[in-house]
């Protein structure tokens, strides 16, 4: 934990809490009404983790801003934790949704948009030698990851998957595993109702540890290695030079699928890290962002793997194998995804977003240098994040060890009271096509004020 006076930090937080409560009476009333029929007063329990005694309730959102029920406008640097990386209500997406809704929302039948979206995803992600070019659609990246792991076990006949320590791939059972102090695979802290012991399904290795991955694959029972090309949900952990090439070589050597989850790392560019870094995965998963806010996700396989899947599943059983979803690939999702990919999240938009992420990173680094706080800031494309350690972490465990939840809660609430929203689970800021330099500078000003306050809590000398 950061070396600060904890009592004084608590007092600072209490002051910000009072300020928040006084500024949000309408949100407080809505939160109280919500508690009558929803646990924590929110539609999903994790929303209770927002800083403050109750969640801000959104009245309207457009571009990179939203207005709460109390009429306060906020700069949104969370952007739905990438679900709204396109910006809120982008005009082309809204137009596509409006037009499609009038023609039908879902029918369990394809529309013309599906093939267009699959072709666009192939153009973006099918850049490697193996060429990811066969796509299926889901509503969430969780669904996509779950389906891919089922297919990998089915085709390879192997029962285990490898994930990275402190990874996150949605609510996929096999990925809620971590390493204890003795290096054993155990359920990750907070795992709810795990169906089986984690080590029956999963092997866990530290990110950036080639030797650990080699050992995990040597047993010959691994169907797939599922990883983000850079960890993002425990702070940003970038890969060592050559690490992802080693993952590719080892998975090929041992006959395991290399599955790259680009749900968050799409921030690296139009084709995520896969295109930006020249990766050559067997499978790509992408979710949240591609629908412009409408539930939509996809997984793409190489032609060889897609053919192997089709050969191994009888048509009579294709709807009962644990892979699917009645609303998957629905007309509204496909229309939204087609518009978002082709008209909103364009190469020009990504260039603008990355430029602003550089500005945000430089603003944070300038404050850290001025105050002497022993923290660091890391950027991945249009995404950036500060963390409470002097050096960037090498793996997920190092990133987790630098976490400081009370300090994080204070910093997030302080920013929120100054009209800036950060992602509640970590200190992440994301840029959208609609984000402006003024939006970024507003965060820099708030962060400077907060850093001065935190510096005053540190021991002298």
RAJO-V98304 format. One record per helix or strand of 3 or more residues. SS is the DSSP state (hx for helix, st for strand). FROM is the first residue (numbers start at 1). TO is the last residue. If there is no record, write none. Layout:
ss->{SS | SS}
from->{FROM | FROM}
to->{TO | TO}
//
This chain:
ss->{hx | hx | hx | hx | st | st | st | hx | hx | hx | st | hx | st | hx | st | st | hx | st | hx | st | hx | st | hx | hx | st | hx | st | hx | hx | hx | hx | st | st | hx | hx | st | hx}
from->{6 | 25 | 39 | 45 | 58 | 65 | 73 | 79 | 91 | 112 | 132 | 141 | 160 | 173 | 177 | 185 | 198 | 202 | 210 | 222 | 243 | 257 | 265 | 272 | 283 | 289 | 297 | 303 | 315 | 331 | 347 | 376 | 383 | 396 | 405 | 428 | 437}
to->{23 | 35 | 41 | 49 | 63 | 68 | 76 | 82 | 103 | 125 | 138 | 156 | 164 | 175 | 179 | 187 | 201 | 205 | 218 | 227 | 254 | 261 | 268 | 276 | 287 | 291 | 302 | 312 | 317 | 344 | 371 | 380 | 387 | 401 | 416 | 430 | 455}
//
